[in-house]
């Protein structure tokens, strides 16, 4: 602060000091931010800002589609990336809109909460001087004394759950003030505070939740235990550590799928052996809409398919067996996948791996081969299964360290010629039990298939809070939209100045919200007050 | 049974068309009828003590003279056709449900069929309680015929069983509340449009489409009807889309909210309709601005129905059966 000069104030008002100007600026900005107009603009911005997320693929929804978008639009994609186009709902601009909106909401509802709390504690205000200026008015002559008439009217109002206050006036008259419909504002506030609870719940759920996906192939040798390394894909919240994951193991013992004759699925169910912590293994069955709920994690069945078992016998007579999931590409479960054998054809004398002799097979699995010989399955169940494979030999490119898809061969290696097609342009057909001898005398056997289940394993600690918030919000919303706030006043004046012989009763009604039925209610109230029958 | 459903459907559309023609005839040949005039009422009512009070919007019509008998008859014939159409529509839904052996809400075709039925039923309900709004029947039936026509042409799907993802009682809860809400939003959009036309007409605009405002009910009646329909549908939509939907999504897909295109657009609709309710509750925002927001909300619902189903896909793609 500067030193205040000791001199008389100039005739014109001094220019306001900087701190004061800042204060005014802040105060006006706050008023602007918490005004309804701003809230409406922010609501609109929120709606508009949500649109890109439905147009562009989102990382959080489908990572694969984002990569496809990069390939299809190589020049546009980096720009979208820069502006958060693939992570709209986590982007700073989206967050800034909803955070501003919530600040505006808090600034709006806190004063309203204070006012409402005050209104709930106070009696309804005294009658205005001119009741006949109100939207609804009535008049009647009564024989009883003003005090009795007023008390009668108050009784009628109280029996109809109006908050009522009787006041004696200095002029010998009485007034009755009544108000009803406080639940409207209560509901309004409840709704807005519930929205805050939902936002906080969603935020905490994001911080402390985690999820992972895993393809679980049937069989005792294919079990899965809940640790980060065993997931195909996983996301931990910022406040979750890999050590926090609950301890459980799953083995898929049975997978059941039934289909219509058209190939449309009827139902699926997965049966698993579950071990939680040190507990015994339990058998549990779960389906698409009924997840397996464990302590600290829910296991959801989100897809299924076939895993192909292959045995490769190399030029030294050593065999290896692999069971690899093939991913379905259509509703009939035409499935694509790859089996890679990097550690084969190792000369037992030198015990050194020859990277030009690695082997990979790529192709399609058809659970039911059609009669027309097309390369797609005609039915999702295994009625006439066949595997169509192309063999490659050379360097699979697995040692380089660049992460690649485990469902396709490294196309770069094929392009450079380090990995060569050794079986010709036409894929080789294998039925279950068939074996296929390659050009170098090595052998591949198709042992059969096993079903697999695609599992989404998730934990969200605040789900219940969010649900409770949403349910309370709905309750508040209904109270707020259905509630009708209205005030009624009665004034009982002595009919003659000396105070004997009757009362002039006037009544006024003020609907504080849009309420077409209020006129009816008012008429009935006045009638009941006149007759003195609650 | 499926064939019967399709035939009933076609006849229902014809009946709606007949109703539309009669509404249109009344609209065109009846000069400003008693209904349009009667709906005009004083803004403020004074009530004498004990005097019977006429509730707003109703029965006031009786006091007005009846200059236009022909238009009147045409109007009631239209309502008759409309009710017949509604019954046929119901028949088409029931036979469809019997043919599929489940609730007829499994794909886009059935969804539109059900939502338009709800809209039509709510319209008849409102009409029977407040005959004064009969004049907007032309636009209600127009909207129904357009939607049903689009449904039959774009979205028709043969009867089929549900995919396993829909085997849940949440299917009934989630889809039915959204169908109810959509149907009411649809009917709410009609008085909203008519209010904007009438409001423009009252302000002296005479070119098309404001010229249509000549015969509509009074602007305040239309505006209040718009609000009440929206205020009723909004909590239903909130429950169906933002509570029941997420509960089911949690059980089925493992997350309660995942920004699937359908979810994104439901969120957008919710935000826009919330803006409408806020705008209407704010005195400084003009009623016609608020009503435009309500119409924008309906546009986002249509976008969610046609745009998302036909172009975006995503998890909610049951429009064409198949897949998990």
Interface residues (C-beta under 8 A of the other chain):
Chain A: X36 X37 X39 X40 X43 X44 X46 X47 X50 X51 X53 X54 X55 X58 X60 X61 X88 X89 X135 X136 X137 X138 X139 X140 X202 X211 X260 X262 X263 X264 X265 X266 X267 X268 X287 X288 X289 X290 X291 X298 X300 X302 X303 X304 X331 X456 X457 X458 X460 X463 X466 X467 X470 X471 X473 X474 X477 X478 X481 X482 X507 X514 X516 X517 X519 X520 X522 X523 X526 X527 X530
Chain B: X44 X45 X46 X47 X48 X49 X50 X51 X52 X53 X55 X56 X57 X160 X161 X163 X164 X165 X167 X168 X170 X224 X227 X231 X232 X234 X235 X238 X239 X242 X243 X246 X247 X248 X250 X251 X252 X253 X254 X255 X256 X257 X258 X259 X260 X261 X264 X265 X267 X268 X271 X272 X274 X275 X277 X278 X279 X282 X284 X285 X300 X308 X312 X314 X321 X322 X323 X324
